[in-house]
Amino acid sequence: MTRNNHKNTEDIQRIMFDKYKPETMDELQDALKDVFGSMFEAMLQGEMTSHLGFEPNDHNNNKNTTNRRNGSGKKKIITKFGDVPINTPRDREGTFNSQLLPKRTRNVSEYEDKVISMYAKGMSQRDIADTIKDIYGSNISHETISKITDSVIQEQKEWQARPLNSLYTFVYVDCMYVPIKTDRGSRKCAVYVILGVDVNGHKGILGLWIGENEGKHVWMNIFDEIKARGVNDIIFLSMDGVSGLEEGAKSIFPEILVQRCLVHISRNAIKYVATKDYKAFSKDIKATYGAVSLQAAEGAFESFKDKWSCYPGAVDTWTKNWRFVEQLFNYPSDVRKVMYTTNAIESVNSSLRKIVKKGAFYDETAALKLLYLRVKELDKKWNGGTIRNWARVRNQLYLMPGIQERIERNL
C-alpha cells in the first residue's frame, strides 16, 4: 500500500468515526455521504496515477511523460444517500478521462450496488477491498465496506415485515445454523427459513428468523407471524421431521396437508447401512415412493424389507415413517414430485451456507444482513420463473377434492 493510499483509508475511517460518531439513521447517512466522497476521490486519484504512470508527489525526473497533475475541479455525484460534493483530479494536457466517472456522468449509485452485490456473493470485506484496488488502483477500508452494506439493514427489516400472498400452494421449511459471537466466544444459532410457492408457481423466501435452537414453539410463532402478514391458507407443507411441527402448523392453518421429506428419512436410515451398500439401498427405497401406485409401492416395500433385513435399524426407520409414503399416493403424480422432498429449500440453504463459512458474525443483525443480501441474489437468479412442469402441477391441484375451492377463495 502506498503512503497516499494508506492516507485515504485513514481519512475514510476518521471521517466516519471521529467526525460523525453516528448514532441515528440521519447521522449515518451524513457520514456515508462523506465516506462515499472520500471513496470516489481516492478511486479517481488511483485512475489518474494509472493514466500518468506515477504517484502524486513523485519527484523522479525520469518520468515517461511531460503531462502532470493540474489541481482539481469540483463536482457533485449522486448516491443513494443524496448529492455528494467531490474534488475531481485534472491533468495539464486535458487527456485524463475517468472510466469510473466519465464526463457528464453524475450518478454513481451503481458502485454502491456493486459493493453490496460482491458482499452478497460471499466475498469478505478484505476480498472486496482487494477487488476495488485491482480495478481502480485505490484503497477502500473494511469499515467503509461495512457501512455500505449496513445501508440495507432498514431495507431488510421492511422486507421481513412485508405483506405476503393470501395463499401458497407449497411451503418448505428448514433450519440451518450460523455462528454468532458472544462475550463467551461464539455460539451456533438456528436460522429458520421458509420458501413458498404461490398459485402461479413462483417461488420466494417468505422470511428469515434467528433463534437459539430449532423447536416446535418457535415454528408456531413464525407461522403466527406469516398469518398476520396476510397468509390465509397453505395447501402443502414439506418439512424435515421436527417433533411437534406438524401439530403446530395445523393449529395455525387447519386445512394444511403436511408431508415429511422422504430424503431426510432416507438420510436417517442410511446411518445404519454400510458404505458399500449405500447406492443399492437408496435405489431400492426410491423404487417404493417412486412407484406408479400405492399397491406397487407396498409390494416394493415388502421386497425392500426382505432384502435389507441385515440392517434392521434402517428398515425400522422406514417402517415407522411409512405413512408419509402411503399418503403421497393420495395425490396426483406431478404433485407428489413437488412435495415429497425439501430439496428446493435445501438448495436455498446450501447457497446461504456458502456465505457464512468465513467466521462468526458480530451479532444477529450482521447475520441477517448478509443472509438477506444473498436472498436478493437468489431472487434475481429465479427472475420470476416457475417451478418445473408447473402447468401440469396446477391442473392436477385443481382436480383434487376441495383444492380448487381453496385456491379460488384466496385469489
C-alpha positions as CSV (number, residue, x, y, z in Angstrom):
1,M,0.0,0.0,0.0
2,T,1.4,3.4,-0.9
3,R,1.6,6.2,1.6
4,N,-1.2,8.2,-0.2
5,N,-3.5,5.2,-0.5
6,H,-2.9,4.5,3.2
7,K,-3.8,8.1,4.0
8,N,-7.0,7.8,2.0
9,T,-8.0,4.8,4.1
10,E,-7.2,6.6,7.3
11,D,-9.2,9.6,6.1
12,I,-12.3,7.5,5.5
13,Q,-12.1,6.0,9.0
14,R,-11.5,9.4,10.6
15,I,-14.5,11.0,8.8
16,M,-16.8,8.2,9.8
17,F,-15.8,7.7,13.4
18,D,-14.0,10.7,14.7
19,K,-16.1,13.4,13.0
20,Y,-19.6,12.0,13.0
21,K,-19.8,9.2,15.6
22,P,-23.2,8.3,14.0
23,E,-25.9,7.3,16.4
24,T,-29.1,7.8,14.3
25,M,-30.0,6.9,10.7
26,D,-29.8,10.6,9.6
27,E,-26.3,10.9,11.1
28,L,-25.3,7.6,9.5
29,Q,-26.5,8.9,6.1
30,D,-24.5,12.1,6.6
31,A,-21.4,10.1,7.4
32,L,-22.0,7.8,4.5
33,K,-22.1,10.9,2.2
34,D,-18.6,11.8,3.3
35,V,-17.4,8.3,3.1
36,F,-18.5,8.0,-0.5
37,G,-17.0,11.3,-1.3
38,S,-13.6,10.2,0.1
39,M,-14.0,6.8,-1.6
40,F,-14.6,8.2,-5.1
41,E,-11.9,10.8,-4.7
42,A,-9.5,8.0,-3.8
43,M,-10.6,6.0,-6.8
44,L,-10.3,8.9,-9.2
45,Q,-6.8,9.6,-7.9
46,G,-6.0,6.0,-8.5
47,E,-7.1,6.3,-12.1
48,M,-5.1,9.5,-12.5
49,T,-2.0,7.6,-11.2
50,S,-2.6,4.8,-13.8
51,H,-3.1,7.4,-16.5
52,L,0.1,9.3,-15.8
53,G,2.2,6.4,-14.7
54,F,3.5,7.9,-11.4
55,E,2.2,8.6,-7.9
56,P,1.4,12.1,-6.6
57,N,4.5,14.0,-5.3
58,D,6.8,11.6,-7.2
59,H,9.8,13.8,-7.8
60,N,11.6,11.3,-10.0
61,N,12.9,13.1,-13.1
62,N,12.8,10.0,-15.3
63,K,9.1,10.1,-15.9
64,N,7.8,8.8,-19.3
65,T,5.5,11.8,-19.9
66,T,5.6,15.6,-19.7
67,N,2.0,15.5,-18.6
68,R,1.4,16.4,-14.9
69,R,-1.4,16.7,-12.4
70,N,-3.1,20.1,-12.5
71,G,-5.1,20.5,-9.3
72,S,-8.8,19.5,-9.2
73,G,-12.3,20.5,-10.2
74,K,-15.5,20.3,-8.2
75,K,-18.4,18.0,-9.0
76,K,-21.5,16.7,-7.3
77,I,-22.1,13.0,-7.6
78,I,-25.5,11.3,-7.0
79,T,-25.5,8.4,-4.5
80,K,-28.4,6.7,-2.8
81,F,-27.8,9.0,0.2
82,G,-28.1,12.2,-1.7
83,D,-25.7,14.5,-3.6
84,V,-22.1,14.4,-2.5
85,P,-19.5,17.1,-3.5
86,I,-16.2,15.7,-4.6
87,N,-12.9,17.0,-6.0
88,T,-12.0,15.5,-9.4
89,P,-8.4,15.4,-10.5
90,R,-7.2,17.2,-13.6
91,D,-4.1,16.9,-15.8
92,R,-2.3,19.7,-17.7
93,E,-2.8,18.2,-21.1
94,G,-6.5,17.5,-20.5
95,T,-6.2,13.9,-21.7
96,F,-7.5,12.3,-18.5
97,N,-11.0,10.8,-18.8
98,S,-12.1,8.7,-15.9
99,Q,-13.6,5.4,-16.6
100,L,-15.2,5.4,-13.2
101,L,-16.8,8.8,-13.6
102,P,-16.8,9.8,-17.3
103,K,-17.6,13.4,-18.3
104,R,-21.2,14.4,-17.8
105,T,-21.8,11.4,-15.5
106,R,-23.0,12.1,-12.0
107,N,-25.0,9.1,-10.8
108,V,-22.6,6.6,-9.1
109,S,-25.2,4.6,-7.1
110,E,-24.3,1.5,-9.2
111,Y,-21.0,1.3,-7.4
112,E,-22.7,1.0,-4.1
113,D,-24.7,-1.8,-5.6
114,K,-21.5,-3.5,-6.8
115,V,-20.1,-3.4,-3.3
116,I,-23.3,-4.8,-1.9
117,S,-23.5,-7.5,-4.7
118,M,-20.0,-8.7,-4.0
119,Y,-20.8,-8.9,-0.3
120,A,-24.0,-10.9,-1.1
121,K,-22.0,-13.3,-3.1
122,G,-20.0,-14.2,0.0
123,M,-16.9,-12.1,-0.7
124,S,-15.2,-11.0,2.5
125,Q,-14.6,-7.3,3.2
126,R,-10.9,-7.9,2.5
127,D,-11.7,-9.5,-0.8
128,I,-14.0,-6.6,-1.8
129,A,-11.3,-4.1,-0.9
130,D,-8.7,-6.0,-2.9
131,T,-11.1,-6.2,-5.9
132,I,-11.7,-2.5,-5.8
133,K,-8.0,-1.8,-5.6
134,D,-7.3,-4.1,-8.5
135,I,-9.9,-2.4,-10.7
136,Y,-9.4,1.2,-9.6
137,G,-5.9,1.3,-8.2
138,S,-7.0,2.7,-4.8
139,N,-8.0,1.5,-1.4
140,I,-11.3,1.4,0.5
141,S,-11.3,0.5,4.2
142,H,-13.1,-2.6,5.6
143,E,-15.1,-0.2,7.8
144,T,-16.3,1.7,4.8
145,I,-17.5,-1.5,3.1
146,S,-19.3,-2.5,6.3
147,K,-21.1,0.9,6.4
148,I,-22.1,0.5,2.7
149,T,-23.6,-2.9,3.4
150,D,-25.2,-1.6,6.6
151,S,-27.4,0.6,4.4
152,V,-29.5,-2.4,3.7
153,I,-30.5,-3.0,7.3
154,Q,-33.6,-0.9,7.2
155,E,-34.5,-2.5,3.8
156,Q,-34.1,-6.0,5.3
157,K,-36.5,-5.0,8.2
158,E,-39.1,-3.8,5.7
159,W,-38.7,-6.9,3.6
160,Q,-39.2,-9.1,6.7
161,A,-42.4,-7.3,7.6
162,R,-43.8,-7.0,4.0
163,P,-47.3,-8.3,3.3
164,L,-47.4,-11.9,1.9
165,N,-49.8,-13.6,-0.5
166,S,-53.0,-14.9,0.9
167,L,-52.3,-18.5,-0.3
168,Y,-49.3,-20.6,-1.0
169,T,-49.6,-24.0,-2.8
170,F,-46.4,-25.4,-1.4
171,V,-44.3,-24.3,1.5
172,Y,-41.0,-25.7,2.5
173,V,-39.4,-25.2,6.0
174,D,-35.9,-25.9,7.1
175,C,-33.3,-24.7,9.6
176,M,-29.6,-24.0,9.3
177,Y,-27.1,-22.9,11.9
178,V,-24.7,-19.9,11.9
179,P,-22.0,-18.9,14.4
180,I,-22.6,-15.6,16.3
181,K,-20.1,-14.0,18.7
182,T,-20.9,-13.6,22.4
183,D,-18.9,-12.5,25.4
184,R,-18.0,-16.1,26.0
185,G,-16.9,-16.9,22.5
186,S,-19.3,-17.9,19.7
187,R,-22.5,-20.0,19.7
188,K,-24.4,-21.7,16.9
189,C,-27.8,-20.1,16.4
190,A,-30.7,-21.5,14.3
191,V,-31.8,-19.6,11.2
192,Y,-35.3,-20.5,10.2
193,V,-36.1,-20.3,6.5
194,I,-39.4,-20.6,4.7
195,L,-39.7,-21.0,1.0
196,G,-43.1,-20.5,-0.6
197,V,-44.6,-21.4,-4.0
198,D,-47.6,-19.2,-5.0
199,V,-50.5,-20.2,-7.1
200,N,-48.7,-19.2,-10.3
201,G,-45.7,-21.4,-9.5
202,H,-43.3,-18.6,-8.5
203,K,-41.1,-19.3,-5.5
204,G,-39.7,-16.9,-3.0
205,I,-38.4,-16.7,0.6
206,L,-41.1,-15.6,3.0
207,G,-38.7,-14.6,5.7
208,L,-35.6,-15.3,7.8
209,W,-35.7,-15.7,11.6
210,I,-32.9,-16.4,14.1
211,G,-33.4,-18.3,17.4
212,E,-31.4,-20.2,19.9
213,N,-32.4,-23.7,18.7
214,E,-34.9,-25.2,16.3
215,G,-38.1,-26.2,18.0
216,K,-41.9,-26.5,17.7
217,H,-42.7,-23.4,19.6
218,V,-40.5,-21.2,17.5
219,W,-42.0,-22.5,14.4
220,M,-45.5,-21.9,15.7
221,N,-44.6,-18.2,16.4
222,I,-43.2,-18.0,12.9
223,F,-46.5,-19.4,11.4
224,D,-48.4,-16.9,13.5
225,E,-46.3,-14.1,12.1
226,I,-46.8,-15.1,8.4
227,K,-50.5,-15.4,9.1
228,A,-50.5,-11.9,10.5
229,R,-48.7,-10.8,7.3
230,G,-51.6,-12.0,5.2
231,V,-51.2,-15.7,4.6
232,N,-54.7,-17.3,5.0
233,D,-54.0,-20.7,3.7
234,I,-51.2,-23.2,2.8
235,I,-52.1,-26.3,0.9
236,F,-49.0,-28.4,1.3
237,L,-46.2,-28.1,3.9
238,S,-43.0,-30.1,3.4
239,M,-40.8,-30.4,6.5
240,D,-37.8,-32.3,7.7
241,G,-39.4,-34.0,10.7
242,V,-39.0,-31.6,13.7
243,S,-41.0,-33.1,16.6
244,G,-44.4,-31.3,17.0
245,L,-44.0,-29.2,13.8
246,E,-46.9,-30.9,12.1
247,E,-49.3,-30.3,15.0
248,G,-48.1,-26.7,15.4
249,A,-48.6,-26.0,11.7
250,K,-52.2,-27.4,11.8
251,S,-53.0,-25.3,14.8
252,I,-52.4,-22.2,12.7
253,F,-53.6,-23.5,9.3
254,P,-56.1,-26.2,10.0
255,E,-56.5,-27.4,6.3
256,I,-52.8,-27.7,5.7
257,L,-51.5,-31.1,4.3
258,V,-48.2,-31.9,5.9
259,Q,-45.6,-34.1,4.2
260,R,-42.4,-35.4,5.8
261,C,-39.4,-35.1,3.5
262,L,-38.5,-38.6,2.3
263,V,-34.9,-37.6,1.5
264,H,-34.5,-36.7,5.2
265,I,-35.9,-40.1,6.2
266,S,-33.5,-41.8,3.8
267,R,-30.6,-40.0,5.3
268,N,-31.6,-41.0,8.8
269,A,-32.0,-44.6,7.6
270,I,-28.7,-44.8,5.8
271,K,-26.8,-44.2,9.0
272,Y,-27.3,-47.8,9.8
273,V,-26.1,-49.0,6.3
274,A,-22.5,-50.0,5.4
275,T,-20.9,-47.6,2.9
276,K,-20.6,-50.2,0.2
277,D,-24.4,-50.7,0.2
278,Y,-25.4,-47.0,0.2
279,K,-26.1,-46.9,-3.6
280,A,-28.1,-50.1,-3.8
281,F,-30.1,-49.4,-0.6
282,S,-31.0,-45.9,-1.8
283,K,-32.1,-47.1,-5.2
284,D,-34.4,-49.8,-3.7
285,I,-36.1,-47.4,-1.3
286,K,-36.6,-44.8,-4.0
287,A,-38.4,-47.5,-6.0
288,T,-41.1,-47.6,-3.3
289,Y,-42.1,-43.9,-3.3
290,G,-41.4,-43.6,-7.0
291,A,-43.9,-46.4,-7.8
292,V,-46.9,-45.7,-10.1
293,S,-49.5,-46.7,-7.4
294,L,-49.8,-47.4,-3.7
295,Q,-50.2,-51.2,-4.4
296,A,-47.0,-51.2,-6.4
297,A,-45.3,-49.2,-3.6
298,E,-46.4,-51.6,-0.9
299,G,-45.1,-54.6,-3.0
300,A,-41.8,-52.9,-3.5
301,F,-41.5,-52.1,0.2
302,E,-42.1,-55.8,1.2
303,S,-39.3,-56.8,-1.1
304,F,-37.1,-54.0,0.3
305,K,-37.6,-55.2,3.9
306,D,-36.7,-58.8,3.0
307,K,-33.6,-57.8,1.0
308,W,-32.3,-55.4,3.6
309,S,-33.2,-57.2,6.8
310,C,-29.5,-57.3,7.6
311,Y,-29.9,-53.6,8.5
312,P,-32.8,-53.7,11.0
313,G,-32.2,-50.1,12.1
314,A,-32.5,-48.8,8.6
315,V,-35.6,-50.9,7.8
316,D,-37.2,-49.8,11.1
317,T,-36.7,-46.2,10.3
318,W,-38.7,-46.6,7.1
319,T,-41.3,-48.7,8.7
320,K,-42.0,-46.0,11.3
321,N,-42.4,-43.4,8.6
322,W,-44.2,-45.5,6.0
323,R,-47.4,-43.4,6.4
324,F,-45.6,-40.5,4.8
325,V,-45.1,-42.7,1.7
326,E,-48.6,-44.0,1.8
327,Q,-50.2,-40.6,1.9
328,L,-48.2,-39.5,-1.2
329,F,-50.5,-41.7,-3.3
330,N,-53.5,-39.6,-2.2
331,Y,-52.2,-37.0,-4.7
332,P,-51.5,-36.9,-8.4
333,S,-48.1,-37.9,-9.7
334,D,-46.8,-34.4,-10.6
335,V,-47.9,-33.0,-7.2
336,R,-46.1,-35.9,-5.5
337,K,-42.9,-35.0,-7.2
338,V,-43.1,-31.4,-5.9
339,M,-44.0,-32.3,-2.3
340,Y,-42.1,-35.4,-1.3
341,T,-38.7,-33.7,-0.8
342,T,-37.5,-30.4,0.7
343,N,-34.7,-30.2,-1.9
344,A,-36.0,-26.8,-3.0
345,I,-35.3,-25.2,0.3
346,E,-32.2,-27.3,1.0
347,S,-30.8,-25.8,-2.2
348,V,-31.5,-22.3,-0.8
349,N,-29.8,-23.2,2.5
350,S,-26.8,-24.6,0.6
351,S,-26.5,-21.3,-1.1
352,L,-26.8,-19.4,2.2
353,R,-24.2,-21.7,3.9
354,K,-21.6,-20.8,1.3
355,I,-21.5,-17.2,2.5
356,V,-21.4,-17.9,6.2
357,K,-18.2,-20.0,6.3
358,K,-15.8,-17.2,6.9
359,G,-16.2,-17.0,10.7
360,A,-18.6,-15.9,13.4
361,F,-20.9,-12.8,13.0
362,Y,-20.7,-10.0,15.5
363,D,-24.4,-10.2,16.2
364,E,-27.8,-11.3,14.8
365,T,-28.2,-8.1,12.8
366,A,-24.9,-8.8,10.9
367,A,-26.0,-12.3,10.1
368,L,-29.5,-11.3,8.9
369,K,-27.9,-8.5,6.8
370,L,-25.7,-10.9,4.8
371,L,-28.3,-13.6,4.5
372,Y,-30.9,-11.1,3.2
373,L,-28.4,-9.9,0.6
374,R,-27.9,-13.4,-0.5
375,V,-31.7,-13.9,-0.7
376,K,-31.9,-10.9,-3.0
377,E,-29.3,-12.5,-5.3
378,L,-31.4,-15.7,-5.4
379,D,-34.5,-13.6,-6.3
380,K,-32.6,-12.2,-9.2
381,K,-31.5,-15.7,-10.3
382,W,-35.0,-17.0,-10.2
383,N,-36.2,-14.0,-12.1
384,G,-39.9,-14.7,-11.7
385,G,-39.6,-18.2,-13.3
386,T,-41.9,-21.0,-12.3
387,I,-41.0,-24.4,-10.8
388,R,-40.7,-27.3,-13.2
389,N,-43.8,-28.5,-15.0
390,W,-46.0,-26.0,-13.1
391,A,-48.8,-26.1,-15.6
392,R,-49.3,-29.8,-15.1
393,V,-49.0,-29.4,-11.3
394,R,-51.6,-26.7,-11.2
395,N,-54.0,-28.7,-13.3
396,Q,-53.6,-31.6,-11.0
397,L,-54.2,-29.4,-8.0
398,Y,-57.5,-28.3,-9.4
399,L,-58.5,-32.0,-9.8
400,M,-58.0,-32.7,-6.1
401,P,-61.2,-32.5,-3.9
402,G,-61.6,-29.1,-2.3
403,I,-58.3,-27.7,-3.5
404,Q,-59.8,-25.6,-6.4
405,E,-62.2,-24.1,-3.9
406,R,-59.4,-23.1,-1.5
407,I,-57.4,-21.6,-4.4
408,E,-60.3,-19.6,-5.8
409,R,-61.3,-18.4,-2.3
410,N,-57.9,-16.8,-1.9
411,L,-57.3,-15.3,-5.3
